[in-house]
Amino acid sequence: MPENKDDQNIDWDKLTELYNGEPPAGGLTDEELRELAAVRFMKAQLAQRNVPVDERWRQFEAARRRVRVIMIFKFASAAVVLLAISIGVWMMLPGSQTGEQGGQLANAAPEGKIRLKMGDGRTVELGQDTQTIQHGSLAQVHADTAALMYAAGDATAASSQMDELYVPRGLQFRIQLSDGSRVWLNADTKLRFPAVFSGDNREVHVEGEAFFEVKADAAHPFVVHAGGNSLQVLGTSFNVNTFDQTVTTTLATGRLLVTAGAGREMILPDEQTVYKSGKLEKQAVDTRLYTAWKDGDLFFEDATLAEICRYLERSYDYHFEFDDASLSSLRFTLDLRRPGHLQEALNLIRISMDNISFSVQNRTVRVGKISGR
């Protein structure tokens, strides 16, 4: 293995665990983040099925000018399978982990806190430790660093008051409702729900993006209200997104009846409805494009840089500004485990398009073009 001055700052065993899908025992150094970014970028580029092989190789060769790697490649049909036979990846990226011109890194933790506002007016911060919250006789609420669980108490004491769970930019959280239904909340998302369901329907309200796994109960339909849409289910899993003045509902399993204004559509798995400007439309989709976030992945297929940056803004609690508007329409395909820091995602984009620069100032990332490239 060639010598490299950064090797002393890299725990190769820890990186091996991460490459194999196991979480590392501790955080990653800047050099380790750099190595991980290189491998993830190459795997994403080589996995693009909708891009001709010649174009994939052109993209890869562009990255290789800035990356030295020991690897073996094997062709199977038209696909390219990447087999890493060494963890020794050397990134030759001036500024890739030190920021442009030695500037800041986009590694800041989110500033907001996850908050549960209860129907009786109490507000509790979540996500920091394990705690039990007594909700009168209605329910007992158990919380840990990643999730919240409601255990139903006296349903006869149910009231019209609603609890509200807010997940800020940069964070994700899960909740199990009192009926056993589970909800994953993406960054900058709010869920309103009763501590205990009562009446004929189980109704909740969502603003932002959430993935639902609904507990089947034919006698009590589950209804999600989202941006003027009503989503009625018995036992189903689906994603709903209300960002950007559009309500997008994507079905993973089961059947889902979507009602919005005068529109009404029944959708099946791998179908979605899009509600925009008062019009409801149905279309077939690749469900994973809309649900990968719930499984801890970043998955974009032929997405514009503007679309990716809007998602990264919410996911990491940063703000993006384009110094050169022409860069916003560049298209990328990324498929990787969600990095712990925004900087790693920026590295992946930079090495795939070497005329792009990212400069970080506090929580603002400026996207510019490197002249002469």
N, C-alpha and C positions, 0 to 999 in steps of 0.2 A: 504494500500500500504506500503511495507516495507520501512524502512528508508534507505537512501543512502547519503553519504557525498557529492556526486556530484549534488544532486537534486537542490541545491541553484543556480547552474549555468545553469539550464535548464528551458527554457520557454516552458512548455508543450503545451500551446495554439498554439504557433508558429509551433511546430512540428506536431500538429494535422492538421493544415492547409496544411503542406507539405505532410503528409501521404495521405490526401484527394485530392491531386493534385493541391492545391492552392499554389502559391509562398509565402514564408514567407516575412513578412514586412521588416526584416533586415537580416543580416548575421547570421550564426550559430556559437555557441561556440564550443570548442573542445568536450565538453561533449555531446552537441546536435548532432554533427557529429557522435559521437560514437554510440548513440542510434539509429540514422537513419541507420547507416551501419548495425546494427544487424537485424533490421526488413527487410531491403531490401535483405540481404543475405538469410534469412529464406524463404522469398517469392520466391526468385529465385530458391533455392534448391527444394522447394516443388512443383514448377511449371514445373520441368523437366519431359517431357512426354516420352522421349526416354530412361529413366533410370528406372529400376525396382523399385517398391515401397520399397522393402527391402533395396536396396542400397541408396535410398533417405533418409530413416530413419537412416541408418548407418551414412551418412554424417551429417544429422541434429544432431544426438546424439553426434558426435564428436564436433560439434560447441557448443552444450549445456554445455559441460564440461567447457566452457569458457564464457558462457552467461547465465544470469538468466533472465527469462522473464515470465510475467503473460499473458497467452494466452489460447484460446480454439481452438481445432482442430476438424474438421468435415470431415468425409470421404464420398465422393460421387463417386460411381463406383470405378475405379482404381485411380482416381485423388484425390489429397489432397487439401482442401480449407482451407486457413488460415484466421481466423477472429481475429483481434487484439481487445481485449476488454479492454486493458489498454495500455496507452502510456508508462507505467513504465517499461523500459527495462534497465537492469543493465549489462554493459559489464565488464567482469573481464579480461581485456587484458592489462597486463603490457607492456607499450611501444606502444600500438596501436595508441595513439594520441600524444605521446610524442616522438615517434621515437624509434628505437632500442637502448637499453642502454641509454635512455635519449637523443638520437641524434635529428637531425633536422626533421621537418615535411615537407612533400611534398605539401606545400600549396602556393608556390610562383606563382605570376601572370606571364603570358607569357611576354617575353621581346620584341617581334616584334610588328610592327605597320601595320595596314591595309593601303595599298597605292593604289591610282588610278593614273596611269601614262597616261596622255592624249596625243593624237596624235600631239598636238602642242608643246610637250616637257615639259609641266607643270606637277608637281607631287604634289598630295594633300593627306594628312593623313586623314584617316576616322576612324569612330568607337568611337570617343570621344565626339562629340556633333552634333547638327543639323546645317546643312549649305546648302546653295544653290550655285551651281557652274555654271557660264555661259560658255557654250561651243560654243562660237561664235554664228553664226546663225543656227548651226546644231541642238542643243538640249539644254535644261535646265536640270541640274542634281541636284536632291534633295537627301541629305544624312542625316541619323540619326545614332544612335549608333549601329543599327543592320542591316541596309539595305541601298541600293542605288537605285534610280529610275531615269531612263532617260525619259524625255518627248520630243518627236520628235519636231523639229522645221522645218526649210526649207530643205526638202529632195533634192531639186534641187542643194543645195550647198554641197551635200555629196562628200567626197573625199576618196581616198584610204587609208588614215591614220587610224590606229587602236588604240583604247584605251586598256589599260591593267590594270586589277584589280588583286592585289596580296593579298592573305590572309595567314599570317604567321602561323607557328606552334603554337598550343594552342588556336587558335581562329576560329570562323566560321562567315560567312557573307552571305547576300542575295543581289541579284540585279534583278531589272526589266529592261529588255532591251527596246529599243524604240518601238518595235513591240508589247509589252505587254507580251512577254515570260518571265518567271521567272526562276532564277538559284540560287540554294543553293550551296555555296562553302565551302567545308570542309577545315580543317587545311592544310597548306603547299600546297595551290592550286593557280594556275594562270589562268585567263581567258582573252583572247584577242578577241575584238569585235569592230564593228564600232559604232560610236555614233548614226548614222542613217543608216538603211539598204537601199541599192540601188541595182539595177540590178535584175536578175532573181532569184538568190538564197540568202538566209539569212545564212551567214557563220560565225562561231566562232571557236576558238581554245582553248583547255583546256589541262592543265598539272596538274595532281593530282587527286582529286575526286570532282565530282559535280553532283547534281541532277537537271534535267531540266523538266520544265513544259512548253511545247511549244505551243504558240498561233497558232491555225489552220489558214492556208492561202494556199489553194491548188495551187494558182498561183505562190507562192514563197516558194518552199521547204526550210526547215531549215536543215542545214548541220553542224554537229559537227565534227571537226578534233581532234583526240585524239590518240597520240602514234602510228601513222601509220594506224589508223582506220578512216573511214569516215562513219558517222552515219546520214542517211537521213530520215527525218520525215516530216509529214504534221501537225499533232496535236497529241502529245504523251507526256507521262511522263516516265522518265527513269534515271538510275544512271550509271555513267561511272567512272572508276577508273583506273589510269595509273601507280599506284605505283608498285614497285617490279618487274620491267621489264615485266609486264603483263598488257594487257588492258582487263578489265572485264566490259561488258556492260549488265545491267540488266533492263528488261522492266517491268514497273508497269502498264501502260495503253496504249492502241492503238496498233500500229504496227510499227516496226522499221527495216529498211534495213541496215545491217552492211556489209561494204566492207573493206577488209584488204588484200593487196597483191593480190594473185589469188583467195582468198576466198570470198564468198558472201553468206550471210545468212539472211533470213527474220525471225524475232522472234516475238512472241506473249507474252502477260502478263504471268509472272512467268516462263519466259525463259531468258537465258543469253547466250552471246557469250564470249569465252575466247580466246584471241590472244596471243600466246607465241611461241617464236622461229620460227616465220614465218608461224605458223599454226593457222587457225581459226576453232574453234569448238563450237557447240551449245549444251546446256543442260538445263534440267528443274531444277528449284531452288525454295526455299522459298524466295520470294522477300524481305521480311522484314529484313532478315539477312543482306542485302546490302543497305537498305534504312533507317533503324532505326535511324541512326545518324542525318538524316535531321529533324526528329521529336523530337530530343533532348534526344534520348535513347542510352544506351549502350546495345547491344544485341549480345551475343556470344553463340553459341550452340556447345558443345563438341569441343571447340577450344583449341589449345595448349597454354601454358603460353607464349611461344615465340611469337605467333601470337597476343595474347592480348597485350603483352608489346610493340610490334611494333606499334600497334594502339594507345596505351596510350602515347607513345613517341610523336607522332604528335599532339595528342589531347590536351596534357598538357605542351608541350615544355620541356620535360625531356629526359634524356638518360638512358637506362637500360643496365646493365652489369651483366652477370651470373657468379657467383663464382663457382657454381656447374652446369655443363652443363646438367646433368641428369634432372634438374628441368624444363628445357625448353620444354620437351615433355609431361609434366603433362597436363591433360585436364580439362576444366572448362566450366560450363554453367552459364552465367550471363544475367539477363534481368532487367534493372532498368533505372530510369531517370538518365541522365548523371550528375554525381556529380559536384559541383562547383570546387572542388579541387581533385587533384590526390590522396591525402592521404586517402580519403574515399574509393576509388576503391581498394587501397592496403589493407585497413582493411578488405574488403569483401573477398579478396583472402586469406588473412592470417587466418581468422577464419574458412574458409572452408578447409584449409590444414595447420594444426598447426605445421608442421615441416619446414615451409618456413619462412625466415626472410627477411625484407626489411630494408636496411640502406641507409639514404639519406645524401649526401654531395653536397651542392649547388644544381646543376641541374642533378646530377647523382644518380640513384637508383641502389644499388647493391643487387642482388637477391642471397641469400644463403640458406643453409640447416642448421637447428638447430640439432646439434649432439644429439644422443640418442633418437630421435623421429622418 
